[in-house]
Amino acid sequence: MTRWIQYSCIGVLGGLFLWANNLQITNFTVDQANQTVSFQVSWQNAWRLNTPPNNWDAVWIFVKFRACNDFTQPWTHGVVSTTLGDHTIPTALEAVLADGSGVGVDPAPNNLGIMLRPAAAGTYATFGPHAVTLRITNLPTSGQYDFRIFGIEMVFIPEGAYTLGTLDGWHDWTNEAARAFDQNGNNGNPHVPYSITSEAAITLRWAGSGATSINVPSTFPKGFKAFHIMKYEISQGQYAAFLNTLPSGAASLRYTGFFNNQRNRLVNSGSYPNQFYSDREDRAQNYLCWHDVCAYLDWAALRPITEMEYEKVCRGVLAEVRGEYAWGTTNINFGTTLSLTPENGTEVFSAPSNANCTGWIGGNYTGGDGGQGPVRVGIHARPGSPTREASGASYYGVMDMSGNVWEMVVMVAAPDGTVGSPAYTGNWGDGILDWTTGTANQATWPLGNPAGYGFRGGSWGNDWRDHRVSARNCSFPGHTCGNTRNPNHRHEHHGGRGAR
């Protein structure tokens, strides 16, 4: 989830925003003369492990600014100094490169934020608050400006081999030497899952394709190399904060609408600086189209994940389990009853007591706000759910990879989603959109119409089959989900997350 606060021409606006994981950025101030921003950051349930899975959670922090009252212009994305000595970072925190290879800020031109992790191994019920000062090299030294700072919780995925595919047979991957399942997964022919041991070029074939295969170049992110991924799906609070930094024309193109449909509470009826807002900020944002997700990620200097990375994040280094979900077992229990009415960002599923997934239950929720739709991100990670199965967590501690809203991913396909070599290279966004169309402007991202994206992990509106890690019924060349891959098609089941 994200946390943002504004330092404006008239001072700090807003106040403390409480998120389900309690990520807080507070006491935000700006020293224009010295080109610095200062703040305190804290979050709960932080960790850094030197035992398997040898990873950590972190916060991706970035800054944007705009001349006061110039509502027609886009916000400028802050550039973070790559010299660590220019920043004041307490010893409890550590700046880490996006690939986890060392301490520091990513080199130019990708120094568009800073990734902060715990400096020492341990688990922390509450981590912080920690006082931080950053030097933003393109910060105006004079004049009146609005400034905003944002934070998104991330999880580190270490470099390493993993297994792609299982014996599911539900549009599963096969390797070139193995026999494919048919597209309905009912012919019972076993195959050998593919071991991904590097980022080198490989050849893949999807189930039901016969002899047709796809050459996957070395530049396509396969999940072997290290990266950070958003811990949670894009929330309604995150998406509102994004919209509130777009020029009105671009914002209108990225606004989902559909207020109060399928638990979407994002509205466009506020006043500056909160023109867009949701009174359920922690709830996963649904009704997103592919262009919405890509625009958000480009704006945040992140990128889309690939379907191969999706499986790495879920399964980690463990062997595949036939029919497994993101938490590594075949046990799935859909939540039906919410504990608090109205929902306030701390609600859990009170029934069934072992709920670990948000999926199709055949009726409205009992309690809470009722209805059918997504719930707050990370809802299954609660006191008393220490196992992956109980909390619905992936191998690396990433939440909701099975259920809640569909994960939109770059397919192993040509940019238009047909059979062919993928062009996506995993380049990060630059914080800047095409402000006329309100879309991402990254050359290798599949942004055409149709576009080469698919869906993984199922949603609140899908049954048990779609939630499985290797289920590919909506992620193979020629799939017809998402209105035949129209990148402007919005649906109540669709959401997403990104990586860096």
N, C-alpha and C positions, 0 to 999 in steps of 0.2 A: 504494500500500500504506500501511498505517498503522504507527505505532510508538507504544506506550504504556508508561508507567512509573507506579508508584504510590508516593506518599509517605503512609505510614500512621501509625497511632497508635504503632507501634513502629519507625518509620523507613522508609527506602526498601526496597521489596521488589523481587525480580527481579534484573535486571542488564541487560547489553547484549543487545538482540535484533538479530540481523543479518537484514536484508531484502535482496532481490535488487538493489535500487537503493541499499541501504545508508543509508536514512533512519534517523538516530539522534537520539533525544532523551535526553540524559544529564544527570547532576548536578541532578536535579529537587529543589528545596527549596521550602518554603512559609513565608512570614512572615505569620501570621494577623493580628498586631497592625497591620501596614501594608497588609493585604489584597493581598499580592503573591505571585506564583509566579516562580521563577527556574529556568532550565534552559539547556543548550547544545543547539543544533540543527545538524545537518550532513546533507548528502545528496550523492550522486554524480551526474554527468552532468546538472548543472544548466545552464540557459541563459537568456539574455535577448537578444533580437535586435532591432536597429533596421533590419534589412533583411527582405524577405519570408521567412517569414510574419509578421514583426513581432509576435512573441509571446514568452512566457516560461513556465517552469514555476515552481511555488510550492508552499508547504506550508500547508495549512489546519490551524490549531492551536486546540484547545479543551480546556476543563478541566471536570471533574465532581468532586463531593464528596458525602460522606454521613457522618452521625454514626457513630462507631465501633461495630461489632458490632450495628448495627440492620439486620439482614439483610432485614427485611420491608418496608423503605422504599426507594423509588427514589432514585437519585443525583440531586442538583441540578445543573443545567447552569450553568456559570459565565458571568457577564455581564462583558464586557471594556469597560473605560473607553474612551469615544470621544475622550478628550483625549490626543493623542499624547504630550504632556509628562508624562503619568502613567506612561509606559513607558520602559524603557531598551532601545533597539534599536541595535545597532552600525551604523556607516556602511555596511558591506557589505550590510546587509539593508534592506528597505523594506516597510512595511505598505501594502497596496494594497486599494482597494475591490473588491468582487466583480465589478463591471462594468468594472474597469480604468480608470475615468475619472479617477482621482486617487489621491493618497497619503492613507491614513487607515484608520479602522475603520468598518465599515458602521453607519449611525445606528440608534439605538434604534427599535423593539425587536429589531432584527436584529443587535445587537452581541454575538453569541453565540460568537465566535471571532475569530481574526485571520489574515489571509492575508499571508504573508511571501514576498517574491520577492527575487532579486538586485537590488541598487540600481544596478548599472552593467551596460551591455551587455557581453556576452562569453559564452563557453562555459567550463564549469568541470568538469574531471574529478572533483575533490572540492571541495565548497563548504562551508566551515566546518571545525571547529565554531565557532559564533558564540554568545556569551553574551547571553541575552535575559531581561529582567524585565518581567512584565506585571502591571498592577493589575486585579484581579477585584473588581468593586464589590459583589457580593453574598457575598463570602467571609466566613464567620464570624470575628469577631475574637478569639474565645476558645472553649474547649471542645475536645474530642478528636474529630477527624474523619479519615476516609480521603480522600485526594485522588488523582486520576488525571489525567494529561495525555495527549492523543492528537494525532497528526499524520497527515494524509492528503496525499499528493502530488497536485497539481492541475496542469492545463495551461490557459493562457488562450486563449480563442477570440475574436479581435477582431470588432468590428462590421463588417459588410459584406455585400454581395450574394453570392449563390451560385446554383447550378443545382440544382433538385430534380428527380430522375428522370433516366433515360437511355433509350436505345433497347432496353433489355433485354427489356421486355415480360413480365416475371415479376412480375405484380401491381404494375406500375409506376404512378407517378402520371402523370396527363395534366392539361393545363390544360383549361379549359372549352371552348375552341374546337377542341380536337384530338380525333381519333378514338381511343378506348381499345382496348387489346389485350384479347383474351379472357382468362379466368382461368388458362388453361394456357399462355398466352404462345406460341401456335403458329400464329396466323393471319397473321403476317408484316406486319401493317399498321403503318407507322411513325407516330410522333407527335412532337410538339414538347415537349421538357422545359420545365419552368416556371421562370422566373427570379424568384427571391425578392429583391426590392429594398428592402423595408421590413418593418416589423411590422404594416402596415395589414391590414385584413380582406381576405380573398381567397375565391374559390370554387374548390374542387378536386373532381375526379371520379376515382375509382379504376378501374383497368382491369377491364373486364368488367361495369361498372355500367350500361351503356347511357346513358340520359339522367339518371340519378340523380346528384345532386351534393351537396356538403357546404359550407355556409358556415362559414368559419373566422374567428372574431372576432379583433379586433386584440389582445386580451388573451392569446391562445394563443401560446406561444413558438415562433416559426418559424425561429429560428436566425440571423436577421439581427442582432439586438442582441448585445452582447458578454456573455460569461459565462466562468466557469472550470468545467472538467470534470475528474473523476478521471482521472489518467493511466492507471490500471490498473483492471481489474475487481476487485470485492470479493474479497479473499483469505480463506483459511481462518483465518489469524491475525487479520485484521481482524474477522471475524465472531465469533470466540471472544471477543475483547476486548469487543465489544458485548454479547454474552450475559452476560458476567461483571459487567455493571453493571445487570442487570435483576433485579427481585424474582423469586423462584423460580417463581412461578406464570406470570408473563409470559415468563420464559426458557424454560420448558417448552413454551409455545405457539410460540415462535420457533426452537426447536431442530430442526435438520434430521434428526437421526438418521441412519440408513443408513450406519453406520460401516463403512469399508473396502469400500463398494460404489462401483464406478466411481471409485476413487481419492479418495473423500471420507474424510478422516482426522479429522474433527471428532468429539470424544468428550465425554461428560459423566461423567467418572470421576475428575476431579482434586479438589483441595482448595482452599479459599479462599486467595488471591484468584484462583486459576486453576481453578475448577470445570470450565470448558469450555476445551479446548485442542486443538490439532492439532500433530502432529509434522512437518507439512509446511505451515508457516505461510504460505509464499509462493505456494502453489498456489491457483488460482482456486477459489472456493467454488461448488460445484454443489449440486443439490437445494434450491435456493431457490424459494420461491413469491413471488407478487407482494406479498403482505402482509409477507413477510420483508424484501424489498428496500426497500419503503416505510418499514417500521419502522426499519431501519438508517439510512436517509437522514434521516428525521425526527429520530431520536436525535442524528445528527451535524450537525443544522442545515443539511442540504443538501436536494436535491429530485430527483425523477426527471427524466430527459431526455425530450424528445419525439422522435418518429420523424423529424420535419423537422430537428431539431438533430442527430440522428445523421448524416444525410447531409451537413450543413454541416461537421461535425467531420471526416468522412472526406475529402470532396472539396475543401473550402476554396474558394478563388476560381477554381480551374481549371475548364476546360470539362469536361463529362461525357465519359466514355469508355464505349462500349457494352461491357457485361459486366465492368466494372472491379471490383476489390476495394478495400479500404480504402487500400491503398498506391498506387492510381492506375493500375495496369496489369492486364492480364488473365492474368498469369502467377501460378500458384499451385502451391506445392510443400508437401505435407503431411509433417511430421516423423514418422519411424518409430523412430529409435534414440536413446535418451538416454545422455548421456556418463558419468554417475556413478551408482554403486550402493553404498549407497542414495542417493537424492536428498537434497541438503543445502542447496538454495536457490541454488546457483551452477551447476547443471547446464544444459546446452544440448542441442540436437539435433545429434548428431554425424553423423547420416545422415537424409536426404540432406544434403550439405553446404550446399545452397542452400534449406533448409527455411525457409519464411516464414509458415506457417499451421499451426494445430492443428485438424485435421479428420478426416473419415472415411478410414481407411486399410485397413479390412477385416480387421484383426487386432489383436493385442496389441502394445504397445510392446516393443521389444527394449532391454534395459538398464534402468537406473533401477529403479523399483519395478514396472515392467511393467504389465500390465493395459490397460484402456481407460478414458479419462476426461480431465479437464482437466490441464493442466501449470502450472508456475509462471507467474505473470503476467509479461509482457514478455520471455519466454524467447528470442524471436527477435532482440532487440536485443543484439548481442554484438560483441566486437571483430572487425573485418573485415567488418561489415555496415553500411557508411556510407550506403547508399541506402534510400529508403522501401521499395522492393520487397524488398530483402535483409532488412530488419529487421521487416517487417510493420507499419510505422508509418503513421498517417494523415498528411494534409497538415500538421497542426499538431503532430505528434509524439505523438499519443495511441496507446496500444498495444492490440493485440488487438481492434480494432473489427470485424475479420473473423476468426471462429474462436474457439476455446477454449471459452467458454460463450456462450449466447444473451444478447444485450443486451435487457433488458425495458424497453420504452419506452411512453410515453403515445401512443396512436393519435390520428389526426385522426378522431374519432368522438364520438358521445355518450358520457357517462360510463359507460354500461353496454356500450359497444362496438358499439352499433347505429348505423345511419345517423342523423346529427344533429349539431348544433353542439357542439363540445367546450367543457366548462366549465373546464378546467384553466387556471390563470393563471401557473403557475411560481413560486408563493410558496414560500419556504424553510421547512423544518421549524423547530420551536421548541425542539428538544432534549428534548421531553417526549412520552411515549407515553400511550395509554390503558392504564394498568397492569393493568387487569382482563383485557382481551383481548389485550394485547401488540401492538397495532396502531398505525399512524400515525393522527393525529387532525386532519389538515389538510382543511379543508372542500372545497377545489376539487380535491383529488386524487381520481382515480377509484378508490374503495376499496370499492364495493359488490360484490354477487355476482349476476350476472357483472360484471366490471369492464372498463373500456375500455383495456386494455393489449395490446400486441403484442410481437413478437420480431423483432429485426433482427440481421444479421451472422453467423448460423449458429453452430455449436458443434463440439466434437470428434466428435460423432456424426452430422454432416451432410456431404453431398457438396458439390462445388464450386458448385452452383447457389445454395444458400442463403447462401453467404458473400459474394455480390455486394452492392455498396453499395445498389442500388435494388431488390433482391429483396424482395417484399412478400407472399409466399405465407403468412406468419404474421403479417401486420400490415395487415389491411383489415377493414372491418365485415363480420362474419359468418364470420371465419376460425375454424377448429376446432382450432387448435393450443392446447396448454396446457389440455386438458380443457375446451374451450369457455369459456376465460377464467375459470375458477374461481380466484379469487385465493388460495385455500388449497392449490392443487394443486402439489405438488413433483415435480420431475423431474430426472434426472441430468444433463440438458443445460442447465439453466436457471441463470443467474447475473444479474449486473447491475452497474451503477455509477451515480453521481449527479453532480450539478452544483450550482453556486452562482453 
